[in-house]
Amino acid sequence: MTQAPIDVRAQTAELVKEVVTEILPGVDRDLIGGSRHLKDLGADSVDRVEIIAALLDRSGVDAPMSAFSELPDIDALVDFLSGAPR
């Protein structure tokens, strides 16, 4: 997978932080990223579906929910959203 330009990736990372903190308000923004998974931040299965649905809606990415099940961590999520067609 090729990485998106830095500005697109940075914007996507900020979007992920925004959405996660809206759905999981007790999570520190600084913890959202890297090799952590949404489960590590306390997101249950319903939270994870809400987060992905909100990210798809706000980013304009057209991808099936199943595409997100194999992503190992938040960095992979950001990379996927950054490089996905809109």
Protein Blocks (a to p, Z undefined) as FASTA:
>chain_A
ZZddfklmmmmmmmmmmmmmmmmmmbcfklggcjbdfklnopafklmmmmmmmmmmmnop
acdfklmmmpmbfklmmmmmmmpcZZ
